[in-house]
Amino acid sequence: MDKTKPKFATIDEYIRSFPEPVHKMLQELREVIRKQAPQAQEKISYQMPAYFLNGRLLYFAAFSGHIGFYPMASGIEAFESELSEYKHAKGSVQFPIGKPLPIKLIKKIIKFRVGENLKKMKKR
């Protein structure tokens, strides 16, 4: 059993495990997600905060120099031009610690992902 990494049972535990500046950014991100996707289920998955709404919606995590935001590949593709100032890959974007989170952009991405997942539900 690996004892070097903590195991989190809740998102609150996860957020509390980080120093104050990171803690504040994570809490701000969580509040935005909750407001934009109030029907989404919160849980820990892959030892990071995760949101589910008719399947995987998004994840986030903190690292030494950035907050990772994971709105799936479609969430990145749809906003690629607006994400150009941030390091990003197929399904993830990195928001630097110490700089304000791009809340308006994050809201748009979440709204897009919620719409995608709700459409999937209608197709069933």
Buried (B, 14 or more C-beta within 10 A) or exposed (E): EEEEEEEBEEBEEBBEEBEEEBBEBBBBBBEBBEEBBEEBEBEBEEEBBBBBBBEBBBBBBBEEEBBBBBBBEEBBEBBEEEBEEBEBEEBBBBBEBEEEBBEEBBBBBBEBBBEBBEEEEEEE
